Amino acid sequence: MRKGFFNGLLAGGILGAIMGMFMSPQLKRDILAEGRTVKRQARRTMKGMKKTFRDFLE
């Protein structure tokens, strides 16, 4: 299992390096920003769900 993990890490590193070489900085920034936006939305959704659950328990 650990070997597979390291192989995946290596492949991801190589893929990341290739993307870094061929992609424009703007495009990379957009992709990173998109990831952050998704995380923010997920966090907000979780907060809402927790609040609803708490209200339900009361």
N, CA, C and O atoms as a DFTB+ gen file, in Angstrom:
232 C
 N C O
     1  1       0.835      -1.200       0.000
     2  2       0.000       0.000       0.000
     3  2       0.873       1.255       0.000
     4  3       0.612       2.218      -0.721
     5  1       1.923       1.214       0.834
     6  2       2.781       2.386       0.925
     7  2       3.494       2.629      -0.406
     8  3       3.699       3.771      -0.817
     9  1       3.867       1.530      -1.070
    10  2       4.543       1.658      -2.368
    11  2       3.626       2.352      -3.374
    12  3       4.062       3.221      -4.130
    13  1       2.365       1.964      -3.374
    14  2       1.389       2.592      -4.271
    15  2       1.224       4.070      -3.967
    16  3       1.078       4.896      -4.868
    17  1       1.250       4.386      -2.681
    18  2       1.118       5.786      -2.271
    19  2       2.280       6.605      -2.813
    20  3       2.084       7.693      -3.354
    21  1       3.508       6.067      -2.663
    22  2       4.677       6.808      -3.127
    23  2       4.711       6.910      -4.643
    24  3       5.122       7.931      -5.194
    25  1       4.277       5.842      -5.322
    26  2       4.194       5.903      -6.784
    27  2       3.210       6.981      -7.217
    28  3       3.468       7.727      -8.161
    29  1       2.089       7.057      -6.524
    30  2       1.087       8.083      -6.822
    31  2       1.622       9.473      -6.555
    32  3       1.372      10.409      -7.315
    33  1       2.364       9.597      -5.463
    34  2       2.964      10.879      -5.105
    35  2       3.955      11.309      -6.177
    36  3       3.986      12.470      -6.584
    37  1       4.769      10.347      -6.632
    38  2       5.766      10.619      -7.669
    39  2       5.067      11.024      -8.963
    40  3       5.458      11.997      -9.608
    41  1       4.030      10.272      -9.340
    42  2       3.287      10.585     -10.564
    43  2       2.645      11.962     -10.450
    44  3       2.663      12.737     -11.406
    45  1       2.080      12.268      -9.290
    46  2       1.471      13.574      -9.062
    47  2       2.494      14.686      -9.154
    48  3       2.219      15.754      -9.701
    49  1       3.688      14.428      -8.610
    50  2       4.764      15.420      -8.663
    51  2       5.192      15.688     -10.088
    52  3       5.406      16.835     -10.481
    53  1       5.317      14.614     -10.867
    54  2       5.712      14.749     -12.272
    55  2       4.627      15.490     -13.037
    56  3       4.915      16.391     -13.825
    57  1       3.378      15.103     -12.799
    58  2       2.250      15.756     -13.465
    59  2       2.209      17.232     -13.099
    60  3       1.997      18.087     -13.958
    61  1       2.415      17.524     -11.815
    62  2       2.438      18.913     -11.358
    63  2       3.547      19.704     -12.025
    64  3       3.360      20.863     -12.394
    65  1       4.717      19.064     -12.180
    66  2       5.850      19.739     -12.815
    67  2       5.545      20.028     -14.282
    68  3       5.861      21.105     -14.787
    69  1       4.933      19.064     -14.961
    70  2       4.576      19.255     -16.376
    71  2       3.550      20.374     -16.497
    72  3       3.665      21.238     -17.366
    73  1       2.539      20.355     -15.619
    74  2       1.531      21.420     -15.638
    75  2       2.185      22.771     -15.388
    76  3       1.856      23.765     -16.036
    77  1       3.120      22.792     -14.434
    78  2       3.822      24.031     -14.115
    79  2       4.595      24.573     -15.304
    80  3       4.683      25.786     -15.494
    81  1       5.158      23.667     -16.111
    82  2       5.944      24.110     -17.269
    83  2       5.059      24.652     -18.384
    84  3       5.384      25.658     -19.015
    85  1       3.934      23.975     -18.620
    86  2       3.150      24.303     -19.810
    87  2       1.995      25.261     -19.574
    88  3       1.515      25.897     -20.513
    89  1       1.544      25.371     -18.327
    90  2       0.393      26.235     -18.068
    91  2       0.837      27.658     -17.767
    92  3       1.916      27.894     -17.224
    93  1      -0.009      28.581     -18.129
    94  2       0.282      29.980     -17.815
    95  2       0.015      30.220     -16.329
    96  3      -0.825      29.539     -15.740
    97  1       0.712      31.169     -15.717
    98  2       0.484      31.457     -14.295
    99  2      -0.974      31.795     -13.989
   100  3      -1.503      31.420     -12.943
   101  1      -1.614      32.506     -14.913
   102  2      -3.012      32.899     -14.710
   103  2      -3.909      31.669     -14.588
   104  3      -4.785      31.607     -13.725
   105  1      -3.678      30.699     -15.460
   106  2      -4.489      29.484     -15.466
   107  2      -4.285      28.707     -14.167
   108  3      -5.242      28.208     -13.574
   109  1      -3.024      28.610     -13.732
   110  2      -2.735      27.920     -12.475
   111  2      -3.430      28.620     -11.313
   112  3      -3.983      27.969     -10.426
   113  1      -3.397      29.932     -11.324
   114  2      -4.034      30.709     -10.260
   115  2      -5.540      30.434     -10.254
   116  3      -6.145      30.261      -9.196
   117  1      -6.128      30.395     -11.436
   118  2      -7.571      30.126     -11.540
   119  2      -7.909      28.754     -10.965
   120  3      -8.896      28.601     -10.246
   121  1      -7.089      27.765     -11.284
   122  2      -7.346      26.406     -10.803
   123  2      -7.242      26.359      -9.283
   124  3      -8.088      25.766      -8.614
   125  1      -6.187      26.995      -8.736
   126  2      -6.008      27.025      -7.282
   127  2      -7.152      27.765      -6.607
   128  3      -7.660      27.323      -5.576
   129  1      -7.559      28.889      -7.187
   130  2      -8.653      29.681      -6.620
   131  2      -9.943      28.868      -6.627
   132  3     -10.734      28.939      -5.687
   133  1     -10.149      28.096      -7.691
   134  2     -11.351      27.275      -7.796
   135  2     -11.375      26.245      -6.669
   136  3     -12.420      26.011      -6.061
   137  1     -10.235      25.637      -6.393
   138  2     -10.139      24.669      -5.302
   139  2     -10.480      25.305      -3.971
   140  3     -11.167      24.705      -3.144
   141  1      -9.997      26.523      -3.765
   142  2     -10.279      27.225      -2.508
   143  2     -11.761      27.551      -2.392
   144  3     -12.347      27.433      -1.316
   145  1     -12.365      27.961      -3.503
   146  2     -13.792      28.300      -3.495
   147  2     -14.618      27.078      -3.118
   148  3     -15.563      27.179      -2.335
   149  1     -14.263      25.935      -3.670
   150  2     -14.993      24.702      -3.365
   151  2     -14.867      24.376      -1.883
   152  3     -15.845      23.991      -1.243
   153  1     -13.650      24.531      -1.332
   154  2     -13.441      24.277       0.097
   155  2     -14.300      25.207       0.940
   156  3     -14.905      24.783       1.924
   157  1     -14.352      26.482       0.550
   158  2     -15.133      27.462       1.306
   159  2     -16.610      27.081       1.282
   160  3     -17.293      27.149       2.304
   161  1     -17.099      26.677       0.106
   162  2     -18.509      26.290      -0.007
   163  2     -18.797      25.066       0.855
   164  3     -19.840      24.986       1.504
   165  1     -17.866      24.115       0.857
   166  2     -18.057      22.901       1.656
   167  2     -18.102      23.249       3.136
   168  3     -18.914      22.706       3.885
   169  1     -17.223      24.162       3.557
   170  2     -17.185      24.572       4.956
   171  2     -18.498      25.233       5.346
   172  3     -19.046      24.968       6.416
   173  1     -18.999      26.102       4.463
   174  2     -20.253      26.802       4.737
   175  2     -21.399      25.796       4.837
   176  3     -22.254      25.910       5.715
   177  1     -21.414      24.827       3.949
   178  2     -22.460      23.808       3.961
   179  2     -22.419      23.015       5.262
   180  3     -23.455      22.743       5.869
   181  1     -21.199      22.645       5.687
   182  2     -21.054      21.898       6.935
   183  2     -21.557      22.712       8.121
   184  3     -22.233      22.180       9.001
   185  1     -21.230      23.999       8.144
   186  2     -21.700      24.871       9.227
   187  2     -23.219      24.887       9.263
   188  3     -23.827      24.762      10.327
   189  1     -23.823      25.042       8.100
   190  2     -25.279      25.072       8.005
   191  2     -25.903      23.782       8.485
   192  3     -26.916      23.792       9.185
   193  1     -25.289      22.659       8.103
   194  2     -25.805      21.360       8.512
   195  2     -25.698      21.179      10.020
   196  3     -26.621      20.671      10.657
   197  1     -24.562      21.600      10.594
   198  2     -24.389      21.486      12.043
   199  2     -25.434      22.313      12.773
   200  3     -26.021      21.865      13.759
   201  1     -25.661      23.526      12.280
   202  2     -26.636      24.418      12.912
   203  2     -28.032      23.789      12.844
   204  3     -28.759      23.779      13.837
   205  1     -28.394      23.276      11.698
   206  2     -29.699      22.636      11.520
   207  2     -29.835      21.452      12.469
   208  3     -30.876      21.262      13.097
   209  1     -28.764      20.655      12.566
   210  2     -28.770      19.477      13.430
   211  2     -28.948      19.886      14.888
   212  3     -29.699      19.254      15.630
   213  1     -28.248      20.952      15.296
   214  2     -28.346      21.449      16.666
   215  2     -29.773      21.920      16.955
   216  3     -30.338      21.622      18.007
   217  1     -30.338      22.656      16.009
   218  2     -31.718      23.132      16.182
   219  2     -32.685      21.955      16.293
   220  3     -33.651      21.994      17.055
   221  1     -32.405      20.912      15.520
   222  2     -33.252      19.728      15.512
   223  2     -33.211      19.025      16.871
   224  3     -34.226      18.513      17.343
   225  1     -32.031      19.006      17.493
   226  2     -31.881      18.339      18.793
   227  2     -32.560      19.099      19.925
   228  3     -32.990      18.489      20.904
   229  1     -32.661      20.402      19.808
   230  2     -33.229      21.212      20.895
   231  2     -34.732      21.035      21.022
   232  3     -35.354      21.649      21.889
